[in-house]
C-alpha cells in the first residue's frame, strides 16, 4: 500500500472530515473511491466549469454565428480570394 500526502486548508479539511463522518466513511476511503473512479473512467468524475460568464456582446456574437451557420442562404467559400473580394465590397 502506498501513501499520498495532500495539502488543503484547515477549514476545508474540517468540513470534508465532517462530511465523511456523516456518511460513515473515513476521509481516506472517500479519497480512494475518488482516485479509483478517475483511474477506471480515465476522467475527472464531475464537471469542472469556469466561473467566467460571457458578456452580452459575446453572447450576441455567438448567437449570430449560430444563425449564420444554420442559414442555407449565407454564402460559403472554397476560394479564399473570392471571400476577401466579397468582404471588400
TILOLO-241331 format. One record per residue: residue number from 0; residue in one letter; chain; x, y, z of N, C-alpha, C in turn. Coordinates in nm, 2 decimals. Layout:
- resi	resn	chain	n.c1	n.c2	n.c3	ca.c1	ca.c2	ca.c3	c.c1	c.c2	c.c3
- NUM	A	A	X	Y	Z	X	Y	Z	X	Y	Z .
...
//
This chain:
- resi	resn	chain	n.c1	n.c2	n.c3	ca.c1	ca.c2	ca.c3	c.c1	c.c2	c.c3
- 0	X	A	0.09	-0.12	0.00	0.00	0.00	0.00	0.09	0.12	0.00 .
- 1	X	A	0.06	0.22	-0.09	0.14	0.34	-0.10	0.07	0.45	-0.02 .
- 2	X	A	0.14	0.55	0.02	0.09	0.67	0.09	0.10	0.79	0.00 .
- 3	X	A	0.00	0.88	0.01	0.00	1.01	-0.06	-0.03	1.12	0.03 .
- 4	X	A	0.04	1.23	0.02	0.02	1.34	0.11	-0.04	1.46	0.02 .
- 5	X	A	-0.15	1.51	0.07	-0.21	1.63	0.00	-0.22	1.75	0.10 .
- 6	X	A	-0.22	1.87	0.05	-0.23	1.98	0.13	-0.36	2.06	0.10 .
- 7	X	A	-0.44	2.08	0.20	-0.56	2.16	0.19	-0.57	2.25	0.31 .
- 8	X	A	-0.65	2.36	0.30	-0.66	2.45	0.42	-0.74	2.38	0.53 .
- 9	X	A	-0.72	2.43	0.65	-0.78	2.36	0.77	-0.93	2.36	0.76 .
- 10	X	A	-0.99	2.47	0.72	-1.14	2.48	0.72	-1.20	2.37	0.62 .
- 11	X	A	-1.14	2.36	0.51	-1.18	2.26	0.41	-1.17	2.12	0.46 .
- 12	X	A	-1.05	2.09	0.52	-1.03	1.96	0.58	-1.13	1.93	0.69 .
- 13	X	A	-1.16	2.03	0.77	-1.26	2.00	0.88	-1.40	1.97	0.82 .
- 14	X	A	-1.44	2.05	0.72	-1.57	2.03	0.66	-1.58	1.89	0.58 .
- 15	X	A	-1.47	1.86	0.52	-1.46	1.73	0.45	-1.47	1.61	0.54 .
- 16	X	A	-1.39	1.62	0.65	-1.39	1.52	0.75	-1.53	1.50	0.81 .
- 17	X	A	-1.60	1.62	0.84	-1.73	1.61	0.89	-1.83	1.54	0.80 .
- 18	X	A	-1.82	1.58	0.67	-1.90	1.51	0.57	-1.87	1.36	0.57 .
- 19	X	A	-1.75	1.32	0.57	-1.71	1.18	0.57	-1.77	1.11	0.69 .
- 20	X	A	-1.76	1.17	0.80	-1.82	1.11	0.93	-1.97	1.09	0.91 .
- 21	X	A	-2.03	1.20	0.85	-2.18	1.19	0.83	-2.22	1.07	0.74 .
- 22	X	A	-2.14	1.04	0.64	-2.18	0.93	0.55	-2.12	0.80	0.60 .
- 23	X	A	-2.05	0.80	0.71	-2.00	0.67	0.76	-1.87	0.62	0.70 .
- 24	X	A	-1.79	0.70	0.63	-1.67	0.66	0.57	-1.56	0.75	0.62 .
- 25	X	A	-1.44	0.69	0.62	-1.32	0.78	0.65	-1.28	0.86	0.53 .
- 26	X	A	-1.21	0.97	0.56	-1.16	1.06	0.46	-1.08	0.98	0.36 .
- 27	X	A	-0.99	0.89	0.41	-0.91	0.81	0.32	-0.99	0.72	0.23 .
- 28	X	A	-1.10	0.66	0.28	-1.19	0.58	0.20	-1.25	0.66	0.08 .
- 29	X	A	-1.30	0.78	0.12	-1.36	0.87	0.02	-1.26	0.91	-0.09 .
- 30	X	A	-1.14	0.94	-0.05	-1.04	0.98	-0.15	-1.00	0.86	-0.23 .
- 31	X	A	-1.00	0.74	-0.17	-0.97	0.62	-0.25	-1.08	0.59	-0.35 .
- 32	X	A	-1.20	0.61	-0.32	-1.31	0.59	-0.41	-1.29	0.69	-0.53 .
- 33	X	A	-1.26	0.82	-0.50	-1.24	0.92	-0.60	-1.13	0.88	-0.69 .
- 34	X	A	-1.02	0.84	-0.64	-0.90	0.81	-0.72	-0.93	0.68	-0.81 .
- 35	X	A	-0.99	0.58	-0.75	-1.03	0.46	-0.83	-1.12	0.50	-0.94 .
- 36	X	A	-1.22	0.59	-0.92	-1.31	0.63	-1.02	-1.24	0.70	-1.13 .
- 37	X	A	-1.14	0.79	-1.10	-1.06	0.86	-1.20	-0.99	0.76	-1.29 .
- 38	X	A	-0.93	0.66	-1.22	-0.85	0.56	-1.30	-0.94	0.48	-1.38 .
- 39	X	A	-1.05	0.43	-1.33	-1.14	0.34	-1.40	-1.20	0.41	-1.52 .
- 40	X	A	-1.25	0.54	-1.50	-1.32	0.61	-1.61	-1.22	0.70	-1.69 .
- 41	X	A	-1.10	0.71	-1.65	-1.00	0.79	-1.73	-1.05	0.93	-1.75 .
- 42	X	A	-1.11	0.99	-1.64	-1.16	1.13	-1.64	-1.18	1.17	-1.50 .
- 43	X	A	-1.19	1.30	-1.48	-1.24	1.36	-1.36	-1.39	1.33	-1.35 .
- 44	X	A	-1.44	1.27	-1.25	-1.58	1.22	-1.24	-1.68	1.32	-1.21 .
- 45	X	A	-1.66	1.45	-1.24	-1.75	1.55	-1.23	-1.72	1.66	-1.32 .
- 46	X	A	-1.81	1.75	-1.34	-1.79	1.86	-1.44	-1.71	1.97	-1.37 .
- 47	X	A	-1.61	2.02	-1.44	-1.53	2.13	-1.39	-1.56	2.25	-1.48 .
- 48	X	A	-1.62	2.36	-1.42	-1.66	2.47	-1.50	-1.59	2.60	-1.45 .
- 49	X	A	-1.56	2.68	-1.54	-1.51	2.81	-1.51	-1.62	2.90	-1.46 .
- 50	X	A	-1.58	3.01	-1.39	-1.68	3.10	-1.34	-1.71	3.22	-1.43 .
- 51	X	A	-1.63	3.23	-1.54	-1.64	3.34	-1.63	-1.76	3.32	-1.72 .
- 52	X	A	-1.85	3.41	-1.71	-1.98	3.41	-1.79	-1.96	3.51	-1.90 .
- 53	X	A	-1.99	3.47	-2.03	-1.97	3.56	-2.14	-2.06	3.69	-2.12 .
- 54	X	A	-2.01	3.80	-2.16	-2.09	3.92	-2.15	-2.19	3.93	-2.27 .
- 55	X	A	-2.28	4.03	-2.27	-2.39	4.03	-2.36	-2.34	4.04	-2.51 .
- 56	X	A	-2.23	4.12	-2.53	-2.17	4.13	-2.66	-2.12	3.99	-2.72 .
- 57	X	A	-2.05	3.92	-2.63	-2.00	3.79	-2.67	-2.12	3.69	-2.70 .
- 58	X	A	-2.22	3.69	-2.61	-2.34	3.61	-2.63	-2.40	3.64	-2.76 .
- 59	X	A	-2.42	3.77	-2.79	-2.48	3.81	-2.92	-2.40	3.76	-3.04 .
- 60	X	A	-2.27	3.77	-3.03	-2.18	3.72	-3.14	-2.19	3.57	-3.16 .
- 61	X	A	-2.20	3.50	-3.05	-2.22	3.35	-3.06	-2.35	3.32	-3.12 .
- 62	X	A	-2.45	3.39	-3.08	-2.59	3.36	-3.14	-2.59	3.40	-3.29 .
- 63	X	A	-2.52	3.51	-3.33	-2.51	3.54	-3.47	-2.44	3.43	-3.54 .
- 64	X	A	-2.33	3.38	-3.49	-2.26	3.28	-3.55	-2.34	3.15	-3.57 .
- 65	X	A	-2.43	3.12	-3.47	-2.52	3.01	-3.48	-2.62	3.03	-3.59 .
- 66	X	A	-2.68	3.15	-3.60	-2.77	3.18	-3.70	-2.71	3.17	-3.84 .
- 67	X	A	-2.59	3.22	-3.86	-2.52	3.22	-3.99	-2.49	3.07	-4.03 .
- 68	X	A	-2.45	2.99	-3.93	-2.42	2.85	-3.96	-2.54	2.77	-4.00 .
- 69	X	A	-2.66	2.81	-3.95	-2.78	2.74	-3.99	-2.85	2.80	-4.12 .
- 70	X	A	-2.81	2.91	-4.16	-2.87	2.98	-4.28	-2.82	2.92	-4.41 .
- 71	X	A	-2.90	2.85	-4.48	-2.86	2.79	-4.61	-2.83	2.90	-4.72 .
- 72	X	A	-2.88	3.02	-4.70	-2.86	3.13	-4.79	-2.74	3.21	-4.77 .
- 73	X	A	-2.67	3.18	-4.66	-2.55	3.25	-4.63	-2.44	3.20	-4.72 .
- 74	X	A	-2.36	3.29	-4.78	-2.26	3.25	-4.87	-2.15	3.17	-4.80 .
- 75	X	A	-2.10	3.06	-4.87	-1.99	2.98	-4.82	-1.88	2.99	-4.93 .
- 76	X	A	-1.76	2.97	-4.89	-1.64	2.99	-4.98	-1.55	2.86	-4.98 .
- 77	X	A	-1.50	2.83	-5.10	-1.39	2.74	-5.11	-1.27	2.81	-5.16 .
- 78	X	A	-1.29	2.93	-5.21	-1.18	3.02	-5.26	-1.16	3.14	-5.17 .
- 79	X	A	-1.05	3.14	-5.10	-1.02	3.24	-5.00	-1.01	3.38	-5.07 .
- 80	X	A	-0.96	3.39	-5.19	-0.95	3.51	-5.26	-1.09	3.57	-5.29 .
- 81	X	A	-1.18	3.48	-5.33	-1.32	3.53	-5.35	-1.39	3.58	-5.23 .
- 82	X	A	-1.36	3.51	-5.11	-1.41	3.56	-4.99	-1.36	3.70	-4.95 .
- 83	X	A	-1.23	3.72	-4.97	-1.18	3.85	-4.94	-1.23	3.96	-5.03 .
- 84	X	A	-1.25	3.92	-5.16	-1.31	4.01	-5.26	-1.45	4.05	-5.22 .
- 85	X	A	-1.53	3.95	-5.18	-1.67	3.99	-5.13	-1.67	4.07	-5.01 .
- 86	X	A	-1.58	4.04	-4.92	-1.57	4.12	-4.79	-1.53	4.26	-4.82 .
- 87	X	A	-1.46	4.29	-4.92	-1.41	4.42	-4.95	-1.53	4.51	-5.01 .
- 88	X	A	-1.63	4.45	-5.05	-1.75	4.52	-5.11	-1.82	4.60	-5.01 .
//
